[in-house]
Amino acid sequence: RFRGVLSFGWGTIRRFSNNASEMKRKAARDYEDLLQCIIAVIEGLLDDPHNEVVLKLLYLLCQWHALAKLRIHHKPSLQMLEETTVELASQFRKFKTDTCDKVDTFELPREARARAQRAGAGAGAGAGANKQPSDIVATTASSGFNKNLFNFCTYKYHVLADYPSMIRRYGTTDSYTSEVVSWQASFRQRLHRLTHLQ
C-alpha cells in the first residue's frame, strides 16, 4: 500500500520501495516519510475498535512530531507539545492494553531469516554451520515466526516527555541536528549542476 503513495515535492516525500517493512538502513527522512503517509495506508486494515485506537495513535504521533520539529517555539506551542505528549503517552498505554494484548503480531520474514542465521552461526562448526541460506529460510518457514510483543518500557518512549524542557533549555531541535546541514549540502550540489551545465 505504501508503494501506491505518490512522491510529493522536491525531496519532501520520496517514492517508497516495493515493501516498506523490508526497507534496510532507513534514514531519519525515511521514518518521517513513513509517518507522514501511514494514516492513509493503515486506515481500514484492522477491525473497528483496534482501527480507531491505531489511527488515533498515529495521528498523535504525527502531531507530536510536527510540534517537536517546529523551528520557532513560544510558550503556547511548548504547552501544546506538553499536552500532546501527555495525550500520546495515554494513547500508547491504551494501544498496549486494548490492541497489542488482543492482536497477535509476528516477526517479519527478514527478522526470522536473521534469527535463523544467528542460530546457525551460534552452532559454530556444528550442523548449523553447513546449512545453505535456502535451508535456513525453509527451516524458519516450517518452524514459524516468533511472536513480537510491544515494549513500552524503553528509553525512546521515556524521553518523549523531556522534549519540551530540552527545547526550553537548548532551543529548537533544528539548531542541533545535522539534517539542515545535509539539506544545504544537497541543495548546493543541485545548484552547482544547474549553473555549470556543459
Stockholm file with secondary structure:
# STOCKHOLM 1.0

chainA/1-198         RFRGVLSFGWGTIRRFSNNASEMKRKAARDYEDLLQCIIAVIEGLLDDPHNEVVLKLLYLLCQWHALAKLRIHHKPSLQMLEETTVELASQFRKFKTDTCDKVDTFELPREARARAQRAGAGAGAGAGANKQPSDIVATTASSGFNKNLFNFCTYKYHVLADYPSMIRRYGTTDSYTSEVVSWQASFRQRLHRLTHLQ
#=GR chainA/1-198 SS CGGGSCCBTTTTBCCCCSCGGGCCSCCHHHHHHHHHHHHHHHTTSSCHHHHHHHHHHHHHHHHHHHHHTCSSCCHHHHHHHHHHHHHHHHHHHHIIIIIITTSCCBCCHHHHHHHHHHHHHHTTTSGGGGCCHHHHHHHHHHHCCCBCCCCCCSHHHHGGGGHHHHHHHHCCGGGGCSHHHHHHHHHHHHHHHHHSCC
#=GC SS_cons         CGGGSCCBTTTTBCCCCSCGGGCCSCCHHHHHHHHHHHHHHHTTSSCHHHHHHHHHHHHHHHHHHHHHTCSSCCHHHHHHHHHHHHHHHHHHHHIIIIIITTSCCBCCHHHHHHHHHHHHHHTTTSGGGGCCHHHHHHHHHHHCCCBCCCCCCSHHHHGGGGHHHHHHHHCCGGGGCSHHHHHHHHHHHHHHHHHSCC
//
